[in-house]
Amino acid sequence: MENTALKTTNITKYFHDPVTIPVLKNISLEVKKGEFVSIVGKSGCGKSTLLYVLSTMDRDYEGELEINGVKVTGQSLNNLAAIRNESIGFVFQFHYLLPDFSCLKNVMIPGLKLGKFSPKEVEERAYEKLKMFGVEELALKKANKLSGGQQQRVAIARALINDPAIIMGDEPTGNLDSRNTGIVFDLFQKLSHEYGQTLITVTHDEDFAQRSDRIIEMADGEITNHGHK
């Protein structure tokens, strides 16, 4: 178990509008620490819904979710917010950087929110993360002055500021051209293979998925292939 970053047992979820239909059916999966996993499947198969359950943002489901060996199902909103802030980093299709803030400030925000380190330490850590991705010279530039690829690199640095157990990506390259998609993929692979970071990404990009460590395939709310190599 020490090697497990995330585990679900029989997760089932229903949508109730206008009739009750299952969107996730008995999802049981395990992701190891340091693994880079892609979740794939047709639109509407439940990939993004699953990611929101895994990220603890959606609590309306049956079954159990464990992160780093801790059962998070049934925990209070405050506890879940704390777990999320400390244990999970998010990278979305749209970077959601604050446009009028500098890159450095954007990366610092989750760190300041966590309150584990002094503002000065958070700033140093943020600069280190930017450096890791070769965008440290953009630290003081406003986010809205960056290209799409640069913005996504800053967003990944932000996701890493609290050294989370897991990075979750929802179509992290969905808005990028092939060159920048390649750059982001290489960053993810580096995080996984060199830094032991666990990554769970939902993607439509076949090449991106094929190059990750493992592909979990979904169809109609179920896992059809766990993709263990």
Rosetta blueprint (number, residue, H / E / L):
1 M L
2 E L
3 N L
4 T E
5 A E
6 L E
7 K E
8 T E
9 T E
10 N E
11 I E
12 T E
13 K E
14 Y E
15 F E
16 H L
17 D L
18 P L
19 V L
20 T L
21 I E
22 P E
23 V E
24 L E
25 K E
26 N E
27 I E
28 S E
29 L E
30 E E
31 V E
32 K E
33 K L
34 G L
35 E L
36 F E
37 V E
38 S E
39 I E
40 V E
41 G L
42 K L
43 S L
44 G L
45 C L
46 G L
47 K H
48 S H
49 T H
50 L H
51 L H
52 Y H
53 V H
54 L H
55 S L
56 T L
57 M L
58 D L
59 R L
60 D L
61 Y L
62 E E
63 G E
64 E E
65 L E
66 E E
67 I E
68 N L
69 G L
70 V E
71 K E
72 V L
73 T L
74 G L
75 Q L
76 S L
77 L H
78 N H
79 N H
80 L H
81 A H
82 A H
83 I H
84 R H
85 N H
86 E H
87 S H
88 I E
89 G E
90 F E
91 V E
92 F E
93 Q L
94 F L
95 H L
96 Y L
97 L L
98 L L
99 P L
100 D L
101 F L
102 S E
103 C H
104 L H
105 K H
106 N H
107 V H
108 M H
109 I H
110 P H
111 G H
112 L H
113 K H
114 L H
115 G L
116 K L
117 F L
118 S L
119 P H
120 K H
121 E H
122 V H
123 E H
124 E H
125 R H
126 A H
127 Y H
128 E H
129 K H
130 L H
131 K H
132 M H
133 F L
134 G L
135 V L
136 E H
137 E H
138 L H
139 A L
140 L L
141 K L
142 K E
143 A H
144 N H
145 K H
146 L L
147 S L
148 G H
149 G H
150 Q H
151 Q H
152 Q H
153 R H
154 V H
155 A H
156 I H
157 A H
158 R H
159 A H
160 L H
161 I L
162 N L
163 D L
164 P L
165 A L
166 I E
167 I E
168 M E
169 G E
170 D E
171 E L
172 P L
173 T L
174 G L
175 N L
176 L L
177 D L
178 S H
179 R H
180 N H
181 T H
182 G H
183 I H
184 V H
185 F H
186 D H
187 L H
188 F H
189 Q H
190 K H
191 L H
192 S H
193 H H
194 E H
195 Y H
196 G L
197 Q L
198 T E
199 L E
200 I E
201 T E
202 V E
203 T L
204 H L
205 D L
206 E H
207 D H
208 F H
209 A H
210 Q H
211 R H
212 S L
213 D L
214 R E
215 I E
216 I E
217 E E
218 M E
219 A E
220 D L
221 G L
222 E E
223 I E
224 T E
225 N E
226 H L
227 G L
228 H L
229 K L
